[in-house]
Amino acid sequence: MSVVRRRAKEPTMVYRAFVAVRYVVTIGALVFLAGIWIRGVGQLATYLSIVSAGLVIALQDSVSNMAGFLFIVWRKPFKLGDRIEITGIQGDVIDIRIFQFTVVEVGNWVDADQSTGRIVHIPNSKVMVEATANYTTGFEYIWNEVPVLVTFESNWREAKAILQRIAAEHCEQFTPEAERQIRKAAQRYMIIAGKLTPIVYTSVKDSGVLVTLRYLTLARTRRGTE
């Protein structure tokens, strides 16, 4: 500063010199600190990026399961008490949680959709990538078929008439309610209702005539109707 004082005789020149030196020092200090800060932020950003990528990989299944839970709550592909089938597992839904839902298994080695007694936990993410069949929501009835094979020597027409009488006596009671439900479901889905009353089909096989009764029944009572 002594050099400045010697070179600058006028007070104005001295003041301007001091201001210029102060600005230069301040700007230099700011540039120095900014460089340190930018390097620190860059390292922090890199660190956070690595940590975030690791967390995404580690929590991928958990995030997918939570997304599946939101899908179940929002779109309602099924609810508690529904009978569903997903990933080859069929059962009645008894619990829905953030990461998984639980069913009481039916079918498998037990015939005609009866309970196996096993509790199966299924990740929620499966509803996003697997086909889900719902046996009860929207339309509670399913088609069931009972085949009866009679020999060529037997009176297959009489067998057909017997099945038709059985269907009229025990199965047609479901038709009015089934028609009501299918009309309601048609308001949401593109469903074209066909013949809902029981019908008996016949076909020729190698060992005789196959007479098949086709009828509607509640999903949970299929075995009891056979």
C-alpha positions in Angstrom: 0.0 0.0 0.0 3.0 2.3 0.6 3.7 2.0 -3.1 0.2 3.0 -3.9 0.4 6.0 -1.5 3.7 7.1 -3.1 2.3 6.8 -6.6 -1.1 8.3 -5.9 -0.7 11.9 -4.5 -4.3 12.8 -4.7 -6.8 11.5 -2.0 -9.2 10.4 -4.8 -6.6 8.3 -6.4 -5.7 6.7 -3.1 -9.3 5.8 -2.4 -9.8 4.3 -5.8 -6.6 2.3 -5.4 -7.8 0.9 -2.1 -11.2 0.0 -3.6 -9.7 -1.7 -6.6 -7.3 -3.8 -4.4 -10.2 -4.7 -2.1 -12.4 -5.9 -5.0 -9.6 -7.9 -6.5 -8.9 -9.6 -3.1 -12.6 -10.2 -2.6 -13.2 -11.7 -6.0 -10.1 -13.8 -5.8 -11.3 -15.2 -2.4 -14.7 -15.9 -3.8 -13.3 -17.7 -6.8 -11.1 -19.8 -4.5 -14.0 -20.7 -2.2 -16.2 -21.4 -5.2 -13.7 -23.8 -6.6 -13.5 -25.7 -3.3 -17.3 -25.8 -3.0 -17.9 -27.0 -6.6 -15.4 -29.8 -6.1 -17.1 -30.8 -2.9 -20.6 -30.7 -4.5 -19.4 -32.7 -7.4 -18.0 -35.4 -5.1 -21.2 -35.3 -3.0 -23.3 -35.6 -6.1 -21.2 -38.6 -7.3 -21.5 -40.2 -3.9 -25.3 -39.7 -3.8 -25.7 -41.0 -7.3 -23.8 -44.2 -6.4 -25.8 -44.6 -3.2 -29.1 -44.0 -5.0 -28.3 -46.5 -7.7 -27.4 -49.1 -5.0 -30.6 -48.4 -3.1 -32.7 -48.7 -6.3 -31.1 -52.1 -7.1 -31.4 -53.3 -3.5 -35.0 -52.1 -3.0 -36.3 -52.9 -6.5 -38.5 -55.8 -5.3 -39.9 -53.7 -2.4 -40.7 -50.8 -4.7 -42.4 -53.1 -7.2 -44.4 -54.6 -4.4 -45.5 -51.2 -3.1 -46.5 -50.2 -6.6 -48.5 -53.5 -6.9 -50.2 -52.6 -3.6 -51.2 -49.2 -5.0 -52.5 -50.9 -8.1 -54.6 -53.3 -6.1 -56.1 -50.5 -4.0 -56.7 -48.2 -7.0 -57.8 -50.6 -9.8 -59.2 -53.3 -7.5 -58.5 -56.4 -9.6 -59.6 -58.3 -6.5 -60.6 -57.7 -2.9 -60.8 -59.6 0.4 -62.9 -62.7 0.0 -62.5 -63.0 -3.8 -61.5 -66.3 -5.3 -58.6 -65.6 -7.8 -56.0 -67.4 -9.7 -52.5 -65.9 -10.4 -49.2 -67.5 -11.3 -50.9 -70.9 -11.4 -52.1 -70.5 -7.8 -55.8 -70.5 -7.1 -57.3 -69.5 -3.8 -59.5 -67.2 -1.7 -57.9 -63.8 -0.7 -57.7 -63.5 3.0 -55.2 -60.6 3.5 -53.8 -57.7 1.5 -50.7 -55.9 2.8 -48.1 -53.4 1.4 -45.7 -56.0 0.1 -47.8 -59.2 -0.3 -51.3 -60.6 -0.3 -52.4 -64.0 1.1 -54.7 -66.6 -0.2 -56.1 -69.9 1.1 -55.2 -72.3 -1.7 -57.8 -74.3 -3.5 -57.4 -77.0 -6.1 -53.9 -78.2 -6.8 -53.9 -81.9 -5.8 -57.5 -81.5 -4.4 -60.2 -82.0 -7.1 -63.0 -79.6 -7.9 -61.7 -76.4 -6.4 -61.8 -77.6 -2.8 -59.4 -76.1 -0.2 -56.0 -77.6 0.3 -55.6 -75.9 3.7 -52.3 -74.2 2.7 -51.8 -70.5 3.2 -49.9 -69.0 0.2 -48.2 -65.5 0.3 -47.8 -63.8 -3.1 -45.8 -60.7 -3.8 -47.9 -57.7 -4.8 -45.7 -57.1 -7.8 -47.2 -60.2 -9.5 -50.4 -58.4 -10.3 -48.4 -56.0 -12.5 -46.8 -58.7 -14.7 -49.1 -61.8 -14.4 -52.6 -62.5 -15.6 -55.1 -62.5 -12.7 -58.3 -64.5 -13.0 -61.1 -63.5 -10.7 -63.9 -66.0 -10.1 -66.3 -63.9 -8.1 -66.0 -60.1 -8.6 -68.4 -58.8 -11.2 -69.9 -62.2 -12.1 -70.1 -64.8 -9.4 -71.0 -67.7 -11.7 -68.9 -70.0 -13.8 -69.7 -72.6 -16.4 -69.3 -76.2 -15.4 -69.6 -79.3 -17.5 -70.5 -82.9 -16.5 -69.6 -85.4 -19.2 -71.3 -88.8 -19.3 -70.1 -91.4 -21.8 -72.6 -94.0 -22.9 -72.0 -97.0 -25.1 -73.2 -97.2 -28.7 -75.6 -99.9 -27.6 -77.2 -97.6 -24.9 -80.0 -95.2 -25.5 -78.0 -92.0 -25.6 -81.2 -90.0 -26.3 -82.7 -91.1 -23.0 -79.4 -90.2 -21.3 -79.6 -86.7 -22.8 -83.2 -86.3 -21.7 -82.3 -87.4 -18.2 -79.6 -84.7 -18.0 -81.9 -82.1 -19.4 -84.5 -82.9 -16.6 -81.8 -82.7 -14.0 -80.6 -79.4 -15.3 -84.1 -77.9 -15.4 -84.7 -79.0 -11.8 -81.5 -78.0 -10.2 -79.6 -75.5 -12.4 -82.1 -73.2 -14.0 -82.7 -71.5 -10.6 -79.4 -69.6 -11.1 -80.3 -68.2 -14.5 -82.3 -65.0 -13.4 -79.6 -63.9 -11.0 -76.9 -64.7 -13.5 -78.6 -62.6 -16.2 -78.9 -59.7 -13.7 -75.2 -59.9 -12.9 -74.1 -60.2 -16.5 -76.1 -57.2 -17.4 -74.5 -55.2 -14.7 -71.0 -56.5 -15.7 -71.7 -55.5 -19.3 -71.9 -51.8 -18.2 -68.2 -52.0 -17.3 -66.8 -54.6 -19.7 -67.6 -55.5 -23.3 -69.6 -58.6 -22.5 -72.0 -60.2 -25.0 -74.3 -62.4 -23.1 -75.2 -65.7 -24.8 -77.4 -68.5 -23.7 -77.3 -68.8 -19.9 -79.8 -71.6 -19.4 -78.4 -75.2 -19.1 -77.8 -77.1 -22.2 -76.8 -80.7 -23.1 -74.3 -81.4 -25.9 -73.6 -84.8 -27.6 -70.5 -85.9 -29.5 -69.3 -89.2 -30.9 -66.2 -90.7 -29.4 -64.3 -93.9 -30.1 -65.9 -95.9 -27.3 -69.4 -94.4 -27.3 -71.5 -91.2 -27.3 -70.4 -88.5 -25.0 -73.3 -86.6 -23.4 -72.2 -83.4 -21.7 -74.3 -81.2 -19.4 -73.2 -77.5 -19.4 -74.7 -75.3 -16.7 -74.0 -72.2 -14.6 -73.1 -72.5 -10.9 -71.5 -70.5 -8.2 -67.8 -70.6 -8.2 -67.5 -72.0 -4.7 -70.2 -74.6 -5.0 -69.1 -76.3 -8.3 -68.2 -79.6 -6.6 -71.5 -79.9 -4.8 -73.5 -79.6 -8.0 -71.8 -82.5 -9.8 
